[in-house]
């Protein structure tokens, strides 16, 4: 069974969120990634990005929902079938 977030973890997450919005972290990470490519051209950047972000999103929401797929699907704005498919893709089922 997946455990829920502890109070200390939630407090730490809130503190980090106040320091720097998520979009800033994403922007900085993408800039670093693109700068590290040197002369190589990125391929399937959108797909790579979505996969890098979607997996931890699903993991965190499933943990928060104690593995309850119905609740997690509701929180994510997905139907349960779509969530189950995504969990299977990432090996999180």
C-alpha positions as MATLAB code, in Angstrom:
seq = 'XXXXXXXXXXXXXXXXXXXXXXXXXXXXXXXXXXXXXXXXXXXXXXXXXXXXXXXXXXXXXXXXXXXXXXXXXXXXXXXXXXXXXXXXXXXXX';
ca = [
       0.000    0.000    0.000;
       1.200    3.508   -0.782;
       1.650    5.835    2.218;
       0.328    9.384    2.339;
       2.541   12.435    2.749;
       3.664   13.218    6.284;
       3.010   16.622    7.796;
       6.734   17.398    7.628;
       6.831   16.511    3.909;
       3.832   18.720    3.175;
       5.364   21.596    5.149;
       8.636   21.217    3.232;
       6.797   21.129   -0.111;
       4.857   24.290    0.771;
       8.058   26.029    1.805;
       9.812   25.083   -1.434;
       6.786   26.121   -3.496;
       6.777   29.574   -1.910;
      10.450   30.013   -2.730;
      10.132   29.247   -6.433;
       7.082   28.606   -8.626;
       7.029   25.268  -10.427;
       7.094   26.953  -13.847;
      10.396   28.638  -12.937;
      11.915   25.300  -12.011;
      10.667   23.777  -15.266;
      11.983   26.692  -17.326;
      15.408   26.533  -15.677;
      15.618   22.768  -16.107;
      14.716   23.015  -19.790;
      17.258   25.757  -20.375;
      19.966   23.684  -18.717;
      19.010   20.644  -20.774;
      19.043   22.594  -24.043;
      22.374   24.229  -23.208;
      23.922   20.823  -22.528;
      22.988   19.626  -26.018;
      25.791   21.694  -27.548;
      25.467   21.250  -31.313;
      22.975   18.371  -31.132;
      19.395   19.076  -32.101;
      16.745   17.798  -29.697;
      14.305   15.179  -30.942;
      10.832   14.514  -29.576;
      11.368   17.196  -26.932;
       7.654   17.446  -26.163;
       7.303   13.682  -25.664;
      10.427   13.536  -23.503;
       9.245   16.449  -21.381;
       5.752   15.040  -20.865;
       7.165   11.666  -19.849;
       9.620   13.283  -17.418;
       6.856   15.306  -15.760;
       3.921   12.902  -16.007;
       5.517    9.974  -14.188;
       6.354   11.872  -10.978;
       2.949   13.582  -11.147;
       1.214   10.206  -11.249;
       3.459    8.800   -8.513;
       2.814   11.739   -6.191;
      -0.949   11.792   -6.736;
      -1.237    8.022   -6.319;
       0.754    8.276   -3.101;
      -1.418   11.157   -1.894;
      -4.547    9.119   -2.671;
      -3.169    6.000   -0.954;
      -3.383    4.075   -4.228;
      -7.057    4.889   -4.804;
      -7.259    5.152   -8.593;
     -10.780    6.572   -8.641;
      -9.798    9.420   -6.330;
      -6.499    9.998   -8.172;
      -8.263   10.127  -11.543;
     -10.675   12.719  -10.167;
      -7.824   14.842   -8.783;
      -5.966   14.643  -12.103;
      -9.045   15.405  -14.191;
      -8.763   12.073  -16.011;
     -11.162    9.197  -16.315;
     -10.095    6.078  -14.448;
      -9.420    4.120  -17.629;
      -6.988    6.771  -18.849;
      -5.242    6.810  -15.481;
      -4.936    3.015  -15.480;
      -3.444    3.147  -18.997;
      -0.888    5.774  -17.952;
       0.022    3.847  -14.799;
       0.629    0.760  -16.927;
       2.778    2.714  -19.421;
       5.049    3.901  -16.605;
       5.007    0.578  -14.755;
       3.233    2.074  -11.772;
       0.328   -0.375  -11.547;
];
